[in-house]
């Protein structure tokens, strides 16, 4: 449940029921069914005196249906989500919608411009929801984002990567008691679904309070564009849009279905000593309790410390750092609901093989049908 802070801040402005036929107005501009518009919403001024604007891509269907919001770049250096959003809005397939798709490739414009996860004042934008009309630049941005765009939507997919120095297996995180979010997570068809506690001040907390089901996609690492992560992400959004009836399903969509592994919980393995870290297992690997999964070398001798798995599970994230201190988080292990975690690994491998099986020689291929 959202924090008491959010509850107090938002209680007076609860979202009204969604009505497709009601005018959709963003920043004073009406977007009618069947129309497509790009709208820039000013929210403040940068140090350069340039006006900071939130760029919103609105694609409306001609027929009624849900309204999906897709957000990228809430953390300014998480680039996979921005690329996923770019590919999504360039797809011709979005020309035949039942309902609407609203895409914001870069929410955290100030952080993106300085190539940082954080705002220029070092605050995390994803801990500042719901924002404030007369607050800091980040707070004003979020107030504008919520009231001009997000609260006019019925569902949301929020795109992220791991934080600096870590990488994630493509995975969807959901609120454990939200059946709609669980269904969206299954339709996304990422290798792993992980119920995850809601963080105070996050987009997911704010939208959950309003009854807007939200799934969070995590894949890859900050500051890089990871091709498999992008492919999984674009295909996953399409899967959710199909499940909600916003897009029509094609025969080619059926080929990519590999049931996601539901990890009921997860745990971090930490460094038993400091030194030079070498991972011995990749992301997506099934490990059993007692397996050797990493070694940490003493940089001043030949001594090494072994790191053994302390439970059966799937490697869903790990550090990318070669130098670690004692206690550093090294491996994120998902604990599948099924005891046959080796079968989960096989499923993940099959999904990865399919998503990467592409004869297109270009760096990215469009899994949503850009003819």
N, C-alpha and C positions, 0 to 999 in steps of 0.2 A: 504493500500500500504506500501511496505517496507520503512524504514526510509531513509533520504538523505544520512546518513552515509553508510548504506548498499549499496545504489545505487552507490555511488562513489567507494566503495571498490570492487564491483563485475561487474561493467559495462564492463570491458575489457575482461571478461571471460564468456560470456553468454553460457548457456548450448546448445549443439548441439542437433538436432532432434534425438530421440531414434531409434536405429536400432538393432533389436533382433539378426540379423545375423552377426553383427559386433562382433569382439572378446571382451569378457568381461574380463578385466584384472584388478585385485586388488592387490596392492603391488607387482607388477611384476609377478603375478601368473595368468595364464589364466584358466578360468572356462568355459568349453564347454557345449553346450546344453545336458541335461540329466545327467550332473555331479553334485555332491554335495561335497563341500569342507568347511573346517574350516580354516580361515586365520587370523593370528595374525599380526597386523600392529603396529610397534613401533612408539611412538610419543614423547618420552622423557624418563628421568630417575628420579626415585623417590628418596627420602632422604635416603632410604635403599641401594641405588645403584642398585636396581632392575630396569630392563627396563620396562617402562609402555607400555602396548600393548592394542590395541583395538581389541577385538575378534569379528570376523564377520562370521556368518553362511550363506553360499550361497547355495541355492537349485535351480537348473535350470531345467526347463521343457524341454522336447524334441521338443515341438512345440512352435511356436511364440505366444507371448502374452505380456501383460504389465509386468512391473517389480516393485513389491511392496517392499518398505522398511518398516520394523517394528522396532521401537526403544524403549528401556526401560532404566530406570536408568539415565536419563539426570540429575535428582536430585538424589544424591547417596543414600538417605534414603527412596526413594519411591519404595517399594518392590513388590507391586502388579504387576507392569509392567514387572519386572524381572521374576516373576513366570509365568505370561502369556506367555512371550517369551520362557521360558523353555518348557512349555507344547506344544507350537506351533511347535518348532523344533523337538520335540520327536514324533510328529504324523506321522503315516505311510501314512496318506492321502496326505501329501505333495509329495509323490512319483509319483503322476500323475498330473503334472501341465501343463497348457498352458501358458507359460511365466515363470517368475522367482519370487522367494521370498528371500529377504535378511533380516536377523534378527540380530540385535545387542542387546543382552539382557542388557548389562551394558555399556552405553556410558561414564558416568562419573566415571571411575575407581578410580581416586584419592579420590573422595568424598565417593564412596562406601566403600573403604578400611578403612576410618575413621568414617564410619556410619553417614555421614553428608549430608544434602541437598547441601551443598556448597563445593567448592574446598578447599584445605588446606589454600589458601590465603584469604578465606572467600568471594570469588566472586561467583556469581550465573552463572554457566556455560550456562544457557539458556538466558543469557543477553549478551553473548560475541560473538555471531555469527556476521560475518563469520569467526572470528579467524584471525590468522596471522602466517605465516611460521616461523617467528623469534620472536614471542611475548612470553607471559607467557606460562606456562605449559598448562593451559586451552585453550589459544588461539591457540597453536600448535596442541592440540588435535582436536579442531574444524576444523582447516584448513585441517588436515589429513582426518578427517571424511567426510567433504564436498567433497573434490577433489578426494579421493580414492573410496568413496562409494556413498554418497547421490546424487550427481549430475549425477550419472549413472542410476538413477531410474526414474520411471514415476509417482509414487504415494507414499504417506507415511502415516503411522499411528503411532503417537507418544503417548506413554503410560505414564500416570502420576497418582498421587494421590493428595489429598489436602495437603496443607502445614502443618507444625507442629502445633498441637493443634486444627486441624479442620478435618472434615470428609465430604465426598461428596457422594451423590447418584450417581450411575453410569450414566454418561452423556457424550455426544460427543460435542465438541466445534469446530466451523467452522468459516471460513471467510464468512461474510454474502453475499458478491457479487460473490462467487465462486460456480457456479452451479454444477460443478463436485464434490466439497467437500460436498455440500448439498446432492447429490445423494449417496455419500459414507456414509455420516452420517445416512441417512435413511436405507441404507443396513446394517449398523452396528447394528441397531435395539436396541440401548440402551434405557432406559426409557425416556430420555430427550435429545433433540438436542438444543443447545444454541449458536446462533450467538455471536461471541466474538471478540472484537477488537484485532488486532495483536500487540503484544508487540515488541518494538524495540530490536534488538539483539537476538531474539528468533529463534529457528529452524523453526517455522512456517513462520516467516517473511522472513528468508533467502530463503526457498524453494518456497514460494509464489512469490518472486521476479523472480525466475527462471522458473515459470510456472508449478511447481510440486505441484499438489493439495494435501493438507495435512489436516487430521483430528486429533484432540487431544482428547484422551479418559481420562477422570478423574473419579476416583472411589476409595472410601475408604480413609484411612489416612496413613500418613507416619509411617515408622518403624513397620508396621504390615502387615501380609498377610491376606486379607479378602476373604473368600471363594466365596461368591456371586459376589464380584467385579471381581475375577479371572474368574469365569464361564462366566459372561457377556462379559468380555474382549475377551476370546478365541473364544466364539461363535460369537461375533461381528466381529472379524477379518475374520473368515470364511465367514460370510455373505458378507463382502466387496469383498473378493476374488472371491466368486461366482458371485457377481454382475458385476465384471470386466471380467468374463470369464476365470479367472486363475484356478479356481476349478470347477468341475462338481457338479451340485446340486443333492442331494439325497432326497428321500422321507422324511427322518427324519429331514432334514433341514426345511421343510415346516411347521413343527409342532410348531416352536418357534416364528412365526411371530406375533408380537403385535405392531401395529404402534407406533412409538415414538411420544412423545409430543413435539411439536415445541414451545419453549419459545422464544418469539420475543425479550424479554429483561429480566433483573433481577435486584433485589435490595437487599441491606443488611439492616437488622434490627439491631440496636445498643442498647447497654445497657443504660437504662435511669438512672441507679444508679449502684454503686459498691456493691459487696457482694458475696453471695453464689448462684450460678446459677443452676436452675433446669429446664431442658427442659421438656415440657409436651406434645410434639408432636414428632413423629419420622420422619426420612427422607422419602420422598415420600408422605407425608400427604398433602391433599388439605386443605387450610385454607381460611377463609373468613374474610373480613375486620371486626375488632372488636373481633375476636376470642381470647380467652386466650391461649397463646402458651408457656409461661414460667413464672417463678417467681424468683425473686432475693431477698434473705433473708439477713437482717442485721445481721452480725455475733455476734453483741453485744447486740441484743434485739430481741423481737418477731416480729418486723416490717418486712413487706414484700412489695415489689414493683411488680405489675403485668406488664407483657409485652403483649400487644395486637397486633395482626396483623394489619398492616396499609393498606393492599390491599388484593385482592383475588389472590391466587397463589398456587404454589407447593413448599414444602420445599425441596430444592435440595442440601443444605449444611448447616452445623452448626458447632459451636465451640464444642470441647470436653473438654474444661476447666471448672472446677467447681468454680474457683475464677475469678471474672471479675471486671474490673474497668469501671466506667462510660465512655460510648463512644465505648467500645469494640464491634466488629462485632460478633453477636450471631447467626443469621439465614440468610442464603442466600435463597431468595425467587424467584423462576422462575415465570414469568408471561406468561401463555400459550396464544397462538394465539386464542384458543377457549375460550369462556366465560364459558363453562361448565367444570370448573376445577375439579369438583367432578368426572366427567367421566374420566379425565386424571388420577386421583388417582386410579380409578378402573383398568385402563389399566396398570398402573405401577404395581399394586398388582398382576394382572394376569401374567404379564411377570416375576415377581419375583417368583411367585408360580411355574411357568413352569421351570424356570432355576434351581430352587432348588429341583424340584421333581426328585429324583434320587435314585435308589435302590442300587447303588454301595456303598459298605460299606467303601471304601477307602476315605481318607480325601478329595481328589479331584477327580472329574470325568472329562473325556475327551469328551466335546461336539462335537469334530470334528472326532470322529470315530477311536480311537486307537484300532484296533482289535488285 
